[in-house]
């Protein structure tokens, strides 16, 4: 099979979702976005020439300011593990390698291997839809129950492997990817081999990826660039098990980015994508720059969101990420079958609270927050400050359970699909 049948994918999703509570919820969300799109269109139409000119001048001023702050001559890398959860499972059971397999459940797919992706299966897809997609194309989808302890152990192996190269900085933003600044490694290689900078950078990253495979038995893709934001974009170019180096000169970077879709800008999700495309006619990163005045005039000259979109479209970003002490910790659990009875809900809440309490490691929290997903797949949070009396003595598991249960029972929930408990630290 060479690739996914997009028409079949859309048809199966529609057949199995239409008429469901979730489908109706999504339809309602899309209607809300339609209203926002129409309002933005009207706003764009009403922008006067003078307002547009002022906004464009402000955009150009911001760009000059950002360019003045830009750090040049650095080499940054994003190491992104390929289908991480699925790869860990296939490492343990090689017979799964060529079979469509997902880590997840009939309720939700966490990670799909590349064999499953050829059938149109993707992460965050309901598992029952994924199973039907594969079945209609003559295959059988295999479900593997997630094992977070196993994946965290593999992530620690990854960190140790990457640290062994002594990068200038190393920062995990998620369990399966790590940002590195390798400027000193590239400089050392250039001095030793007399290679030009780009060639030296690519050689350094090739050796890092080879070491990851040797240490973990897992493949990694990588993006190489002058900053971390560009490295993130570059990491997807030659996935899986490949690497890509972006241009390094400012003009060449913007040319490379010009045709990239706006959805690839960090922070641009489905809602913002629709607003940009349908409301302002902005489809690519090049469009963002060309319409920079309209972007700021309609979305707010002094607002952070349009400025972040513009900065992202220009390929600007930091050259270092620093590890920061955790400001919160916790645990959560998803239930394949929704919990309806309050007794079952409370029992599950106690179990999740116990898991979250272990992550405190004797620290005293300032606040407890519950995350609850209902049968409508709507996520809500409920938060409470830990009483001062509890914070002035050792915080116990009994304290945590009592607070969590008190917060939960204040607002009864018909059906629970996910429960999370998070502690905010001082």
DALINQUI-V140286 format. One record per residue. N is the residue number from 1. RES is the residue in one small letter. PSI is psi in radians with two decimals (NA if undefined). OMEGA is omega in whole degrees, -180 to 180 (999 if undefined). NEAR is the number of other C-alpha atoms within 12 Angstrom. Layout:
n=N res=RES psi=PSI omega=OMEGA near=NEAR
n=N res=RES psi=PSI omega=OMEGA near=NEAR
This chain:
n=1 res=x psi=2.20 omega=-175 near=18
n=2 res=x psi=-0.46 omega=-178 near=11
n=3 res=x psi=3.08 omega=-176 near=17
n=4 res=x psi=2.42 omega=173 near=21
n=5 res=x psi=1.73 omega=-174 near=20
n=6 res=x psi=-0.66 omega=-179 near=16
n=7 res=x psi=-0.76 omega=178 near=14
n=8 res=x psi=-0.72 omega=179 near=23
n=9 res=x psi=-0.84 omega=-179 near=29
n=10 res=x psi=-0.68 omega=-178 near=19
n=11 res=x psi=-0.77 omega=-179 near=18
n=12 res=x psi=-0.75 omega=179 near=28
n=13 res=x psi=-0.76 omega=180 near=27
n=14 res=x psi=-0.80 omega=-177 near=19
n=15 res=x psi=-0.75 omega=-174 near=17
n=16 res=x psi=-0.25 omega=-177 near=23
n=17 res=x psi=-0.57 omega=-173 near=22
n=18 res=x psi=2.31 omega=179 near=18
n=19 res=x psi=-0.21 omega=180 near=14
n=20 res=x psi=2.87 omega=178 near=17
n=21 res=x psi=-0.74 omega=-180 near=17
n=22 res=x psi=-0.74 omega=-180 near=21
n=23 res=x psi=-0.79 omega=180 near=20
n=24 res=x psi=-0.66 omega=178 near=17
n=25 res=x psi=-0.81 omega=180 near=20
n=26 res=x psi=-0.73 omega=179 near=20
n=27 res=x psi=-0.69 omega=178 near=17
n=28 res=x psi=-0.70 omega=178 near=15
n=29 res=x psi=-0.75 omega=-179 near=17
n=30 res=x psi=-0.63 omega=177 near=18
n=31 res=x psi=-0.68 omega=177 near=16
n=32 res=x psi=-0.69 omega=179 near=17
n=33 res=x psi=-0.66 omega=177 near=23
n=34 res=x psi=-0.73 omega=-180 near=21
n=35 res=x psi=-0.75 omega=180 near=19
n=36 res=x psi=-0.66 omega=179 near=24
n=37 res=x psi=-0.81 omega=-180 near=27
n=38 res=x psi=-0.69 omega=179 near=21
n=39 res=x psi=-0.70 omega=180 near=20
n=40 res=x psi=-0.65 omega=176 near=30
n=41 res=x psi=-0.78 omega=179 near=26
n=42 res=x psi=-0.72 omega=-180 near=16
n=43 res=x psi=-0.73 omega=179 near=24
n=44 res=x psi=-0.69 omega=-180 near=30
n=45 res=x psi=-0.55 omega=-176 near=19
n=46 res=x psi=-0.11 omega=-179 near=16
n=47 res=x psi=2.20 omega=-179 near=24
n=48 res=x psi=2.72 omega=-177 near=16
n=49 res=x psi=-0.73 omega=-179 near=15
n=50 res=x psi=-0.73 omega=179 near=14
n=51 res=x psi=-0.70 omega=180 near=23
n=52 res=x psi=-0.72 omega=-180 near=26
n=53 res=x psi=-0.75 omega=179 near=21
n=54 res=x psi=-0.75 omega=-179 near=21
n=55 res=x psi=-0.68 omega=179 near=30
n=56 res=x psi=-0.67 omega=177 near=29
n=57 res=x psi=-0.66 omega=177 near=21
n=58 res=x psi=-0.70 omega=178 near=27
n=59 res=x psi=-0.78 omega=-180 near=35
n=60 res=x psi=-0.62 omega=177 near=25
n=61 res=x psi=-0.73 omega=178 near=18
n=62 res=x psi=-0.74 omega=-179 near=26
n=63 res=x psi=-0.77 omega=178 near=25
n=64 res=x psi=-0.69 omega=179 near=16
n=65 res=x psi=-0.80 omega=180 near=14
n=66 res=x psi=-0.72 omega=180 near=22
n=67 res=x psi=-0.61 omega=178 near=18
n=68 res=x psi=-0.48 omega=-180 near=12
n=69 res=x psi=-0.18 omega=-174 near=14
n=70 res=x psi=2.32 omega=176 near=21
n=71 res=x psi=2.21 omega=-178 near=20
n=72 res=x psi=2.89 omega=177 near=20
n=73 res=x psi=0.18 omega=-180 near=22
n=74 res=x psi=2.73 omega=176 near=32
n=75 res=x psi=2.10 omega=-177 near=43
n=76 res=x psi=2.62 omega=-178 near=50
n=77 res=x psi=2.45 omega=165 near=53
n=78 res=x psi=2.08 omega=174 near=47
n=79 res=x psi=2.06 omega=-174 near=52
n=80 res=x psi=1.97 omega=-179 near=42
n=81 res=x psi=2.41 omega=-178 near=41
n=82 res=x psi=2.19 omega=178 near=34
n=83 res=x psi=0.97 omega=-163 near=36
n=84 res=x psi=-1.00 omega=-177 near=41
n=85 res=x psi=-0.79 omega=-180 near=36
n=86 res=x psi=-0.66 omega=-179 near=45
n=87 res=x psi=-0.68 omega=177 near=38
n=88 res=x psi=-0.73 omega=180 near=39
n=89 res=x psi=-0.68 omega=-180 near=33
n=90 res=x psi=-0.49 omega=175 near=30
n=91 res=x psi=-0.67 omega=180 near=23
n=92 res=x psi=-0.50 omega=-179 near=19
n=93 res=x psi=1.46 omega=-176 near=15
n=94 res=x psi=-0.33 omega=180 near=16
n=95 res=x psi=-0.27 omega=-179 near=14
n=96 res=x psi=-0.19 omega=-170 near=27
n=97 res=x psi=-0.75 omega=-175 near=23
n=98 res=x psi=0.21 omega=180 near=22
n=99 res=x psi=2.50 omega=177 near=26
n=100 res=x psi=2.07 omega=-174 near=36
n=101 res=x psi=2.51 omega=175 near=43
n=102 res=x psi=2.60 omega=167 near=47
n=103 res=x psi=2.09 omega=-176 near=40
n=104 res=x psi=-2.62 omega=-176 near=36
n=105 res=x psi=3.00 omega=175 near=30
n=106 res=x psi=-0.30 omega=178 near=26
n=107 res=x psi=-0.78 omega=-176 near=28
n=108 res=x psi=2.43 omega=176 near=32
n=109 res=x psi=2.21 omega=175 near=35
n=110 res=x psi=-0.93 omega=179 near=31
n=111 res=x psi=2.43 omega=177 near=38
n=112 res=x psi=2.44 omega=174 near=45
n=113 res=x psi=2.99 omega=-174 near=38
n=114 res=x psi=-0.47 omega=175 near=32
n=115 res=x psi=-0.69 omega=179 near=31
n=116 res=x psi=-0.62 omega=-179 near=41
n=117 res=x psi=-0.46 omega=177 near=33
n=118 res=x psi=-0.37 omega=177 near=27
n=119 res=x psi=-0.01 omega=-179 near=37
n=120 res=x psi=0.09 omega=178 near=37
n=121 res=x psi=2.45 omega=179 near=45
n=122 res=x psi=2.86 omega=178 near=32
n=123 res=x psi=2.59 omega=178 near=28
n=124 res=x psi=0.25 omega=174 near=20
n=125 res=x psi=2.44 omega=174 near=31
n=126 res=x psi=2.32 omega=-175 near=30
n=127 res=x psi=-0.58 omega=-179 near=34
n=128 res=x psi=-0.53 omega=176 near=29
n=129 res=x psi=-0.72 omega=178 near=34
n=130 res=x psi=-0.76 omega=-180 near=45
n=131 res=x psi=-0.73 omega=180 near=38
n=132 res=x psi=-0.68 omega=178 near=31
n=133 res=x psi=-0.83 omega=-179 near=37
n=134 res=x psi=-0.72 omega=-178 near=34
n=135 res=x psi=-0.74 omega=-178 near=22
n=136 res=x psi=-0.25 omega=178 near=19
n=137 res=x psi=0.30 omega=172 near=24
n=138 res=x psi=0.21 omega=-179 near=13
n=139 res=x psi=3.09 omega=177 near=23
n=140 res=x psi=2.14 omega=-178 near=23
n=141 res=x psi=2.33 omega=179 near=37
n=142 res=x psi=2.28 omega=177 near=35
n=143 res=x psi=2.29 omega=174 near=29
n=144 res=x psi=2.23 omega=180 near=30
n=145 res=x psi=2.32 omega=-180 near=24
n=146 res=x psi=2.51 omega=178 near=25
n=147 res=x psi=1.50 omega=-173 near=18
n=148 res=x psi=-0.57 omega=179 near=24
n=149 res=x psi=-0.70 omega=179 near=13
n=150 res=x psi=-0.73 omega=-178 near=21
n=151 res=x psi=-0.61 omega=177 near=28
n=152 res=x psi=-0.65 omega=178 near=19
n=153 res=x psi=-0.73 omega=178 near=18
n=154 res=x psi=-0.62 omega=178 near=32
n=155 res=x psi=-0.65 omega=176 near=31
n=156 res=x psi=-0.65 omega=175 near=23
n=157 res=x psi=-0.73 omega=179 near=25
n=158 res=x psi=-0.81 omega=-180 near=40
n=159 res=x psi=-0.78 omega=180 near=34
n=160 res=x psi=-0.71 omega=179 near=22
n=161 res=x psi=-0.79 omega=-179 near=28
n=162 res=x psi=-0.69 omega=180 near=40
n=163 res=x psi=-0.48 omega=-178 near=24
n=164 res=x psi=-0.30 omega=179 near=18
n=165 res=x psi=-0.08 omega=180 near=26
n=166 res=x psi=1.03 omega=177 near=21
n=167 res=x psi=2.86 omega=178 near=30
n=168 res=x psi=-0.57 omega=174 near=26
n=169 res=x psi=2.67 omega=180 near=30
n=170 res=x psi=2.25 omega=-177 near=32
n=171 res=x psi=2.16 omega=175 near=29
n=172 res=x psi=2.12 omega=173 near=28
n=173 res=x psi=-0.24 omega=175 near=22
n=174 res=x psi=3.06 omega=-174 near=19
n=175 res=x psi=-0.42 omega=-172 near=27
n=176 res=x psi=0.22 omega=177 near=35
n=177 res=x psi=2.62 omega=-178 near=32
n=178 res=x psi=2.39 omega=177 near=39
n=179 res=x psi=2.40 omega=180 near=44
n=180 res=x psi=2.50 omega=167 near=46
n=181 res=x psi=2.12 omega=-174 near=40
n=182 res=x psi=0.44 omega=-176 near=40
n=183 res=x psi=-0.81 omega=-178 near=33
n=184 res=x psi=-0.58 omega=178 near=24
n=185 res=x psi=-0.69 omega=178 near=30
n=186 res=x psi=-0.76 omega=179 near=37
n=187 res=x psi=-0.76 omega=180 near=27
n=188 res=x psi=-0.69 omega=-180 near=21
n=189 res=x psi=-0.70 omega=178 near=24
n=190 res=x psi=-0.73 omega=-179 near=21
n=191 res=x psi=-0.61 omega=-177 near=14
n=192 res=x psi=-0.59 omega=-173 near=12
n=193 res=x psi=-0.15 omega=-178 near=16
n=194 res=x psi=0.49 omega=178 near=14
n=195 res=x psi=2.65 omega=173 near=18
n=196 res=x psi=2.76 omega=-173 near=17
n=197 res=x psi=-0.85 omega=-177 near=30
n=198 res=x psi=-0.78 omega=-179 near=29
n=199 res=x psi=-0.69 omega=179 near=21
n=200 res=x psi=-0.74 omega=179 near=28
n=201 res=x psi=-0.78 omega=-180 near=39
n=202 res=x psi=-0.66 omega=180 near=32
n=203 res=x psi=-0.72 omega=179 near=27
n=204 res=x psi=-0.79 omega=-178 near=38
n=205 res=x psi=-0.63 omega=176 near=43
n=206 res=x psi=-0.73 omega=-180 near=28
n=207 res=x psi=-0.61 omega=178 near=24
n=208 res=x psi=-0.79 omega=-180 near=38
n=209 res=x psi=-0.66 omega=178 near=35
n=210 res=x psi=-0.66 omega=179 near=26
n=211 res=x psi=-0.67 omega=177 near=25
n=212 res=x psi=-0.77 omega=180 near=34
n=213 res=x psi=-0.71 omega=179 near=27
n=214 res=x psi=-0.70 omega=-176 near=17
n=215 res=x psi=-0.61 omega=-173 near=22
n=216 res=x psi=-0.35 omega=-173 near=28
n=217 res=x psi=0.40 omega=-179 near=25
n=218 res=x psi=2.55 omega=180 near=35
n=219 res=x psi=2.68 omega=178 near=34
n=220 res=x psi=2.54 omega=172 near=40
n=221 res=x psi=2.83 omega=-177 near=39
n=222 res=x psi=2.60 omega=172 near=46
n=223 res=x psi=2.35 omega=-178 near=44
n=224 res=x psi=2.31 omega=-174 near=48
n=225 res=x psi=3.01 omega=178 near=45
n=226 res=x psi=-0.25 omega=176 near=40
n=227 res=x psi=2.98 omega=-174 near=41
n=228 res=x psi=-0.62 omega=-179 near=40
n=229 res=x psi=-0.75 omega=178 near=37
n=230 res=x psi=-0.63 omega=179 near=43
n=231 res=x psi=-0.65 omega=178 near=43
n=232 res=x psi=-0.78 omega=179 near=40
n=233 res=x psi=-0.69 omega=-176 near=42
n=234 res=x psi=-0.48 omega=-175 near=35
n=235 res=x psi=-0.40 omega=-179 near=36
n=236 res=x psi=-0.22 omega=-170 near=27
n=237 res=x psi=-0.83 omega=-177 near=23
n=238 res=x psi=0.64 omega=177 near=20
n=239 res=x psi=2.47 omega=0 near=23
n=240 res=x psi=2.85 omega=173 near=25
n=241 res=x psi=0.78 omega=178 near=29
n=242 res=x psi=-3.13 omega=178 near=28
n=243 res=x psi=2.77 omega=-179 near=38
n=244 res=x psi=2.41 omega=178 near=33
n=245 res=x psi=2.18 omega=-180 near=38
n=246 res=x psi=2.90 omega=169 near=38
n=247 res=x psi=2.81 omega=-178 near=25
n=248 res=x psi=-0.32 omega=178 near=28
n=249 res=x psi=2.52 omega=-174 near=20
n=250 res=x psi=-0.84 omega=-178 near=23
n=251 res=x psi=-0.72 omega=-179 near=14
n=252 res=x psi=-0.62 omega=177 near=14
n=253 res=x psi=-0.82 omega=-178 near=30
n=254 res=x psi=-0.61 omega=177 near=29
n=255 res=x psi=-0.73 omega=179 near=22
n=256 res=x psi=-0.66 omega=-178 near=25
n=257 res=x psi=-0.36 omega=-167 near=32
n=258 res=x psi=-0.63 omega=-178 near=26
n=259 res=x psi=0.02 omega=-180 near=21
n=260 res=x psi=2.41 omega=-180 near=27
n=261 res=x psi=2.60 omega=-178 near=27
n=262 res=x psi=-0.45 omega=-179 near=37
n=263 res=x psi=-0.38 omega=-178 near=27
n=264 res=x psi=-0.12 omega=176 near=30
n=265 res=x psi=2.32 omega=-179 near=37
n=266 res=x psi=2.26 omega=179 near=29
n=267 res=x psi=-0.19 omega=179 near=22
n=268 res=x psi=1.90 omega=178 near=26
n=269 res=x psi=-2.83 omega=-175 near=18
n=270 res=x psi=-0.78 omega=-177 near=20
n=271 res=x psi=-0.90 omega=-179 near=23
n=272 res=x psi=-0.65 omega=177 near=30
n=273 res=x psi=-0.81 omega=180 near=29
n=274 res=x psi=-0.69 omega=178 near=29
n=275 res=x psi=-0.77 omega=-179 near=34
n=276 res=x psi=-0.82 omega=-176 near=41
n=277 res=x psi=-0.93 omega=-173 near=29
n=278 res=x psi=-0.51 omega=-179 near=24
n=279 res=x psi=-0.64 omega=-176 near=29
n=280 res=x psi=-0.08 omega=-179 near=35
n=281 res=x psi=0.46 omega=-179 near=26
n=282 res=x psi=1.93 omega=-175 near=33
n=283 res=x psi=-0.51 omega=-176 near=29
n=284 res=x psi=2.97 omega=177 near=32
n=285 res=x psi=-0.56 omega=175 near=36
n=286 res=x psi=-0.66 omega=177 near=29
n=287 res=x psi=-0.64 omega=180 near=29
n=288 res=x psi=-0.80 omega=-180 near=40
n=289 res=x psi=-0.77 omega=-178 near=33
n=290 res=x psi=-0.58 omega=-178 near=24
n=291 res=x psi=0.47 omega=-175 near=33
n=292 res=x psi=-0.63 omega=178 near=40
n=293 res=x psi=-0.81 omega=179 near=35
n=294 res=x psi=-0.68 omega=179 near=41
n=295 res=x psi=-0.88 omega=-179 near=44
n=296 res=x psi=-0.64 omega=-178 near=39
n=297 res=x psi=-0.61 omega=-176 near=33
n=298 res=x psi=-0.56 omega=-176 near=34
n=299 res=x psi=-0.04 omega=175 near=33
n=300 res=x psi=1.96 omega=-178 near=26
n=301 res=x psi=-0.69 omega=-177 near=29
n=302 res=x psi=0.11 omega=-177 near=17
n=303 res=x psi=2.62 omega=-178 near=18
n=304 res=x psi=-0.64 omega=-174 near=17
n=305 res=x psi=-0.93 omega=180 near=23
n=306 res=x psi=-0.56 omega=178 near=34
n=307 res=x psi=-0.71 omega=179 near=36
n=308 res=x psi=-0.67 omega=178 near=31
n=309 res=x psi=-0.79 omega=180 near=39
n=310 res=x psi=-0.79 omega=-179 near=44
n=311 res=x psi=-0.72 omega=178 near=36
n=312 res=x psi=-0.67 omega=-180 near=40
n=313 res=x psi=-0.39 omega=178 near=42
n=314 res=x psi=-0.05 omega=176 near=44
n=315 res=x psi=0.50 omega=-180 near=47
n=316 res=x psi=2.53 omega=-179 near=39
n=317 res=x psi=3.07 omega=-178 near=32
n=318 res=x psi=2.78 omega=177 near=29
n=319 res=x psi=-0.13 omega=177 near=35
n=320 res=x psi=2.49 omega=165 near=29
n=321 res=x psi=2.37 omega=-180 near=23
n=322 res=x psi=2.51 omega=176 near=18
n=323 res=x psi=2.28 omega=178 near=15
n=324 res=x psi=2.56 omega=177 near=11
n=325 res=x psi=2.44 omega=180 near=10
n=326 res=x psi=2.27 omega=178 near=17
n=327 res=x psi=-0.18 omega=177 near=18
n=328 res=x psi=2.82 omega=179 near=24
n=329 res=x psi=2.78 omega=-179 near=29
n=330 res=x psi=-2.82 omega=-179 near=31
n=331 res=x psi=2.77 omega=174 near=30
n=332 res=x psi=2.82 omega=-177 near=30
n=333 res=x psi=2.37 omega=177 near=32
n=334 res=x psi=2.49 omega=-178 near=32
n=335 res=x psi=2.14 omega=-179 near=29
n=336 res=x psi=-0.68 omega=175 near=21
n=337 res=x psi=2.18 omega=-178 near=20
n=338 res=x psi=2.48 omega=178 near=26
n=339 res=x psi=2.07 omega=-176 near=27
n=340 res=x psi=-0.79 omega=-178 near=21
n=341 res=x psi=2.36 omega=-179 near=16
n=342 res=x psi=-0.62 omega=179 near=20
n=343 res=x psi=-0.76 omega=179 near=18
n=344 res=x psi=-0.68 omega=179 near=21
n=345 res=x psi=-0.81 omega=-178 near=34
n=346 res=x psi=-0.69 omega=178 near=27
n=347 res=x psi=-0.76 omega=179 near=20
n=348 res=x psi=-0.67 omega=179 near=33
n=349 res=x psi=-0.74 omega=178 near=41
n=350 res=x psi=-0.73 omega=-179 near=32
n=351 res=x psi=-0.77 omega=-180 near=25
n=352 res=x psi=-0.68 omega=179 near=33
n=353 res=x psi=-0.68 omega=178 near=39
n=354 res=x psi=-0.73 omega=178 near=30
n=355 res=x psi=-0.77 omega=-179 near=26
n=356 res=x psi=-0.68 omega=-179 near=35
n=357 res=x psi=-0.65 omega=180 near=35
n=358 res=x psi=-0.57 omega=-178 near=23
n=359 res=x psi=-0.23 omega=178 near=25
n=360 res=x psi=-0.57 omega=179 near=31
n=361 res=x psi=0.92 omega=176 near=19
n=362 res=x psi=0.06 omega=176 near=16
n=363 res=x psi=2.70 omega=-180 near=25
n=364 res=x psi=2.13 omega=-179 near=33
n=365 res=x psi=2.80 omega=176 near=39
n=366 res=x psi=-0.45 omega=-175 near=27
n=367 res=x psi=2.59 omega=174 near=30
n=368 res=x psi=2.33 omega=179 near=39
n=369 res=x psi=2.29 omega=174 near=35
n=370 res=x psi=2.40 omega=171 near=40
n=371 res=x psi=2.21 omega=-176 near=32
n=372 res=x psi=2.20 omega=174 near=39
n=373 res=x psi=2.29 omega=-177 near=27
n=374 res=x psi=-3.09 omega=178 near=28
n=375 res=x psi=-0.38 omega=177 near=27
n=376 res=x psi=0.04 omega=-177 near=23
n=377 res=x psi=0.45 omega=175 near=27
n=378 res=x psi=2.33 omega=-179 near=20
n=379 res=x psi=2.32 omega=176 near=18
n=380 res=x psi=2.73 omega=177 near=22
n=381 res=x psi=2.55 omega=177 near=22
n=382 res=x psi=2.25 omega=-171 near=28
n=383 res=x psi=2.63 omega=178 near=25
n=384 res=x psi=2.51 omega=176 near=25
n=385 res=x psi=2.39 omega=177 near=25
n=386 res=x psi=2.25 omega=-180 near=30
n=387 res=x psi=2.47 omega=-177 near=19
n=388 res=x psi=-0.66 omega=-180 near=15
n=389 res=x psi=-0.65 omega=179 near=13
n=390 res=x psi=-0.55 omega=-178 near=21
n=391 res=x psi=-0.24 omega=-180 near=21
n=392 res=x psi=0.10 omega=175 near=14
n=393 res=x psi=2.96 omega=178 near=15
n=394 res=x psi=2.24 omega=-180 near=18
n=395 res=x psi=2.25 omega=-174 near=28
n=396 res=x psi=2.88 omega=176 near=25
n=397 res=x psi=-0.67 omega=179 near=27
n=398 res=x psi=-0.66 omega=176 near=16
n=399 res=x psi=-0.83 omega=-176 near=25
n=400 res=x psi=-0.80 omega=-179 near=41
n=401 res=x psi=-0.72 omega=-179 near=30
n=402 res=x psi=-0.75 omega=-180 near=23
n=403 res=x psi=-0.82 omega=-178 near=33
n=404 res=x psi=-0.77 omega=-179 near=42
n=405 res=x psi=-0.70 omega=179 near=33
n=406 res=x psi=-0.75 omega=179 near=23
n=407 res=x psi=-0.73 omega=-177 near=28
n=408 res=x psi=-0.78 omega=-173 near=34
n=409 res=x psi=-0.20 omega=177 near=20
n=410 res=x psi=-0.55 omega=-179 near=14
n=411 res=x psi=1.57 omega=-179 near=15
n=412 res=x psi=2.52 omega=-179 near=20
n=413 res=x psi=2.30 omega=-177 near=29
n=414 res=x psi=-0.82 omega=-178 near=20
n=415 res=x psi=2.35 omega=-178 near=26
n=416 res=x psi=2.20 omega=177 near=35
n=417 res=x psi=-0.39 omega=179 near=32
n=418 res=x psi=2.45 omega=175 near=35
n=419 res=x psi=2.31 omega=176 near=42
n=420 res=x psi=2.53 omega=176 near=38
n=421 res=x psi=2.15 omega=179 near=43
n=422 res=x psi=2.40 omega=175 near=40
n=423 res=x psi=2.21 omega=173 near=40
n=424 res=x psi=2.33 omega=-176 near=27
n=425 res=x psi=2.82 omega=180 near=24
n=426 res=x psi=NA omega=999 near=18
